[in-house]
Amino acid sequence: MPPQQFVHPDEIRAKFSSAMSDMYQTEVPLYSTLLRLVADTNTQEMVQDQKLTRHLQQTGEIERLTMERHGAIRVGTAEELKMLRRLFAVMGMVPVGYYDLAPAGVPVHSTAFRAVHETSLQACPFRVFTSLLRLELIEQPTLRQLAADILAKRTIFTPQAIKLIVQHETSGGLNRCNERCNSDPHPTPEIRSRG
């Protein structure tokens, strides 16, 4: 029996990034306008500056100009953060850095999940700034309890997303069948966009 051929984490990350972008463009139509504006500006600049264009072509950066660079998500519980870590591991992403936003008056601490190897960053530079709500820093007891109650009731990961994460962990990767056989008719990530 031949060894399984797994989809490379960089490819999974690129597809996830694209799906997140599509979802955000649907939810916030002005984001599409922003992407067009950036693309038009880049095109105009490259037409006017041939030296820059040659440099981008020689370094391979021209192919990366339109790639999504980052996303952001805020979760409310340590369990949600743990599941996100497992999800991002499927895409070859690990937590890098720590940011405590409490001194700025924001009751969260954060990290950035991203690839760390140069070849992976060249393939897909997408990263996700991930923040965890710190309930203990919400000063109003009523508001703190309301947030805790809402978080206790919600589920942000679909059963299918969890199944694929477990499949990745037990098999060492996801193959094309995982991708095709489990695909949703809507090309959005398996994380629900609303809590």
N, C-alpha and C positions, 0 to 999 in steps of 0.2 A: 504494500500500500504506500503510495507516494506521500511525502510529508505535506501537511496542510500549507496552503499559501495564504498567509494573512495579509490583509490590507495594511499598508504602512501607516503608522500613526500620523505622519505628516499629511497623508491624503485624507485621513479621517478628520484631522484638524482643519484642513482647507475646506472640506465639505461642510463641517459644522460652522465655520466662520461665514461661509457663503449663505448658509441657511439662516444664521442669525441676522445677517445683513438684510436678506430678503424679508424676514419677519419684521425687522425694525422699519424698513422702508414702507411696509404695509401699515404698520401702526403709526408711524410718523412720516407722512408723505414728504414733508420738507427735507427729510434726510436724502431722498432721491434727488431733489433739487441741489442739495449741497454736493452730492457725489458728481453730478453733471458739471457743476461749477468748477470743482477741483479738476476734473478731467479736461474741461475746456481750457482752464488756466495752464495746466501742464502742457497741453498740445501747443498753445500759443507760445509758451516759453521755449519749447523745443524747436519750434519753427524759427524763432528769433535767435536762438543760441545753439548753433550747430556743434560747437565745441562741447557744450553740456550734453547734447544728444549723443554724440560719439562716446563720451565718457559713460553715459548710462548704458549704451549698447555694449561697450567693452566690458563693463563690470557685471552685466546681467541685471542691473537694477531696473532697466526699462520694463522688464517683465513683472517686476514687483511693484511698480508704481500704483497700480489699481487694486492691489491686495488690501484687504481689511487688516488693520494693524492692531486694533484692540477693541475689547468689549468690557462691560462692567456688569456685575451682579452683586446684589446685597442679599444675604441670607439672614435668617433670624435665629437659628439654633445651631448648636455644635454638631448635631446629627446631620443637618443639611450641609454644613461645611465638609463633614467627613465624606458624605456621598459625592459632593462636588469634587473632592480630591480624587476619589476613585474614578469618577467620570473623566476628569482631565487627564488622568493617567492613561486612559484608553487612547488619548490624542498625543501622548508623549510630553505632557506638560507637568511641571512640578512647581511647588510654591517657591518664589524667589523674593526675598525681602520681607520686611515687616513694617507696617505703618500704623501708628497709634494716632487716630484722629481726635481723641478726647480733648487734647489741649486746644483744638480749634472749635470745641463745643459740639462736636459730632460724636454721638455715642457708639462708635464702631472702631474695630481694628481691622486691618486689611493686609492682604498680600497680593502678589501678582502671580498667576499661574501662567507659565510659558515654557516653551522648549528651551533647552540650554545648550544644545550642540549647534555649531555654526551651520552645518549642512541642513539641519532641520529648520533653523531660522531663515536660511536662504529659500528653502522650499515653501515655508509659510510662517511669516513672522507674527502671526496672530497671538495675542495674549489677552487674558481676562483679569482685570482688577476685581478682586473678590473681597467683599467686606462682610463682617459678622457683627450684627447688632449686639450691643452689650446692654442687656436689660437693666443691669444693676446701676447703670449710669443715667437712666431715665428718672429724673427727680420727682415727678408727680406720681404718687402711688396709684391713683386711678388709671392714669395713662399706661403706666408700667404693667398693671394687671390686665388691662384691655389688650395690650400687645402680647402678653404671655398667653392669654386665652386664644387669641387669633392664631398665634404660631402653633399652639398645641393641636389645633383642629386642621391645619392645612397640610397638604401633601403637594410638593412641587415637582416630584419625579413620577413619571408614569410607570406602571408596571413593566412596560416594554423596555424603557430605558434601564431600569434596574436589572432586567433579564439580560440585556446586552452587556452591561457592566460585569455581571457575574460570569457570563460566557467568556468575556475577555480575560477575566482573572483566572478562571479554571483552565482555559485552553491556551492562554498565552497570547491571544490576539483574536481578531475578528476576521472571518473570511468573507468572500464576496456573497456567499449565500446568506450570511447573517445580515448583510446589507440589503440584498434583494428580498429575501424571504420575510424580513421584518420591516420592510419599508412602509411608511405611512403614506397615504395618497397626498398628504400635504407636506411639502419639503421643509418643515420646520424642525428645529431641534426637539429632542424628546424631553426638554425641560419646559414646563408650562410657563407662559410668560406672565401669568397673573397668579398671585398667591391665594 
